[in-house]
């Protein structure tokens, strides 16, 4: 066998391993929440864009939802506005909301759309405000049992997937910023991006919700062990929720909401690993933590 054949054979094996997964996911919608280190590292951002375009060319229908915590904090600092968090959520004054809106729709989304469109005329940006995609009401978290006003932070009340579905039908990749307008008071609200991605995945009846984060997955016994739980059911996850670290709560609540809302699998994966999306979807091992519905007939076999 020639040297050239020796180097080509492993590539062929990788493609063959991906075949059952390509067959299974063909034509299915996948909602990906873009965040964590993958959002600020240039090499990871480029790899993420390649992965999403690969999914599109492989016959899947990717939808990207993003927040922009680090970028929002940096821009608030430039405007002399203090970043304050209560109950794990950013206190969002009307002045801060103007910055949030500008950063999400005008900076983070534009950059992501640009990265995706290096590979073709695919990505189209929209916010939750567009075509009433996300409607929210004012969120009042409880601290010590009392409701607390944290400003323009929204709780999702309704999803309208019409614009997103129209873009998918046209072969586009929707890139959705997690802001929403309220039907009650007409204000624009900042919505947690993990929650928005889960709500959109459920409304679209997506095959998969994929949440990029800065850890390997859900740890079995953190901080005593770094063993990752590779798979758990919705009921198993529900029991774990009260004891999870605060940063993981909206991500895992989102996964729970998604699979209880008709999404086949929800996954939390390590966005620090280049091409983690492809590794999770198209290989036998997979990475991260996968949440599945309680129905014992549901498996992740190809």
C-alpha positions, -999 to 999 in steps of 0.1 A, spaced: 0 0 0 13 34 -9 21 62 16 -7 82 1 -32 53 7 -19 49 43 -28 86 50 -61 85 32 -74 53 49 -80 68 83 -100 96 67 -122 71 50 -127 53 83 -137 85 100 -163 92 73 -177 57 75 -180 60 113 -200 92 107 -224 76 81 -251 62 105 -251 95 124 -254 115 91 -283 92 81 -300 96 114 -297 134 116 -304 142 80 -331 169 77 -333 173 114 -332 207 132 -304 212 158 -304 243 181 -269 253 193 -264 277 222 -231 295 215 -213 307 246 -184 304 270 -148 304 258 -158 295 223 -173 329 221 -141 349 228 -113 327 214 -107 335 177 -96 300 168 -125 284 186 -149 309 170 -136 300 135 -139 262 143 -174 267 156 -184 285 123 -169 256 103 -188 230 123 -221 248 119 -216 252 81 -206 215 79 -239 205 96 -257 226 70 -239 209 41 -244 175 58 -282 180 54 -290 191 90 -308 224 99 -287 243 125 -300 272 144 -276 293 166 -287 311 197 -263 334 215 -259 357 245 -228 378 251 -219 381 288 -182 390 285 -188 415 257 -217 431 275 -196 435 307 -168 451 287 -191 475 270 -209 485 302 -174 492 317 -167 515 288 -200 534 294 -192 537 331 -221 513 341 -216 489 369 -222 451 363 -242 438 391 -256 403 395 -285 391 417 -298 355 419 -273 347 392 -288 372 367 -275 405 354 -293 435 369 -304 453 338 -313 490 341 -329 508 310 -295 523 303 -278 489 306 -305 474 283 -296 498 256 -260 485 258 -271 448 259 -292 453 228 -264 471 210 -238 444 219 -260 414 212 -276 425 179 -249 449 167 -216 432 178 -218 396 188 -244 386 162 -227 405 134 -194 389 141 -209 354 141 -230 360 110 -197 372 93 -178 341 103 -205 318 90 -209 337 58 -172 333 49 -183 298 38 -213 309 17 -245 329 19 -260 311 48 -263 330 80 -291 355 87 -292 374 120 -324 381 140 -333 390 175 -361 377 196 -379 410 188 -380 402 151 -413 387 139 -423 383 176 -399 353 178 -395 356 216 -421 373 238 -412 379 274 -426 394 306 -407 410 334 -388 384 355 -389 388 393 -365 363 408 -370 354 445 -343 360 470 -349 347 505 -385 341 494 -391 377 483 -396 388 447 -367 412 436 -368 438 408 -336 433 387 -347 456 359 -351 446 322 -346 409 326 -373 388 309 -390 356 314 -402 339 281 -439 337 277 -443 328 241 -423 316 210 -432 322 174 -410 301 151 -424 314 118 -394 335 108 -369 309 119 -387 281 100 -389 303 69 -351 308 70 -345 271 75 -368 262 46 -347 286 24 -315 268 34 -303 295 57 -287 294 92 -307 316 116 -285 333 143 -308 345 171 -299 371 198 -315 365 232 -335 396 236 -373 399 236 -401 424 236 -429 423 262 -465 422 251 -474 437 285 -454 470 286 -437 471 252 -402 472 268 -373 451 254 -359 426 278 -326 407 283 -333 370 283 -310 342 295 -295 327 263 -296 291 277 -333 295 284 -339 311 250 -321 282 232 -341 256 251 -374 273 245 -367 277 208 -356 240 205 -388 229 221 -409 252 199 -392 239 168 -394 202 180 -357 200 173 -338 168 172 -311 181 195 -304 211 218 -266 215 222 -253 239 248 -216 250 246 -200 256 280 -166 259 296 -166 225 314 -165 190 301 -201 183 310 -221 177 342 -198 163 369 -209 133 389 -195 145 423 -179 180 419 -155 191 434 -146 157 447 -144 141 413 -141 152 377 -160 122 363 -185 134 338 -220 120 336 -223 109 300 -260 102 299 -290 108 322 -328 109 319 -350 139 326 -361 125 360 -325 118 370 -315 154 361 -345 168 380 -333 152 412 -298 167 407 -309 203 399 -311 216 435 -275 207 442 -259 220 410 -235 249 408 -253 281 400 -237 285 365 -249 251 354 -285 256 366 -299 275 336 -281 252 312 -294 220 328 -329 235 334 -328 243 297 -319 207 288 -347 195 310 -373 219 295 -362 209 260 -365 171 264 -398 175 283 -409 197 254 -403 171 227 -366 175 218 -351 141 213 -317 148 231 -302 178 249 -264 179 254 -240 201 273 -206 200 257 -172 215 262 -169 245 239 -131 247 247 -125 216 225 -121 226 188 -149 210 167 -167 197 198 -200 199 179 -189 174 152 -173 151 178 -205 150 197 -229 144 168 -209 123 144 -187 100 165 -195 68 185 -179 81 217 -194 116 219 -184 141 245 -201 159 273 -234 151 290 -265 140 272 -301 143 286 -328 121 272 -366 118 279 -378 94 305 -394 71 279 -373 39 281 -377 33 244 -357 64 236 -320 57 229 -292 75 211 -281 46 189 -278 54 152 
